[in-house]
Amino acid sequence: MTALRERAPGKVNLSLLVGPLAADGYHPLLTVFAPLTCATS
């Protein structure tokens, strides 16, 4: 088996707004993310 390493950059959620329930049973979402300069691998 071959090991695979990838960088996984971080992000922080600045805002998460959940709208009213729609006819299909889902809620609309509005999100705002900001990237972080750190990462994990």
C-alpha positions, 0 to 999 in steps of 0.5 A, a space after each residue: 500500500 502506498 501512503 498519500 499525503 496532502 495538505 488540508 488548508 484550514 478555514 474559519 466560519 465567520 457567518 452561518 445563516 439558516 433560512 426557513 424550511 423549503 417545500 423540499 424539506 431543506 433549509 437554504 444556507 448562507 455561509 461566509 468562510 475565511 481561509 487560514 494560513 495554517 494547514 495540517 497534513 
